């Protein structure tokens, strides 16, 4: 499974500011928009439990101290993931994604955070 290209955009210019912020005790999260969980033909990223688990493994490897060669913020290890939930499509896979992240974080010396921002639009 390949996550969308925008997750791999290189942000190496942020490596030093991130290191400085982390050293001062600030927490930096990687936001994941709900479009990464949509299952339409144009956004077929997470379309099964296995895909959600694979996505969690990739997110950990890329942003949260894993060993990916694709690390947009260089050696900076972010503090967690923020789920920006704007659509219900694909929401059945959030639990598998979160369970996998928590499993991967188990036993880590660093404390990781998981936040979510569900949006309910009232029209």
Order of alpha helices (4+ residues) and beta strands (2+ residues): alpha-beta-alpha-beta-alpha-beta
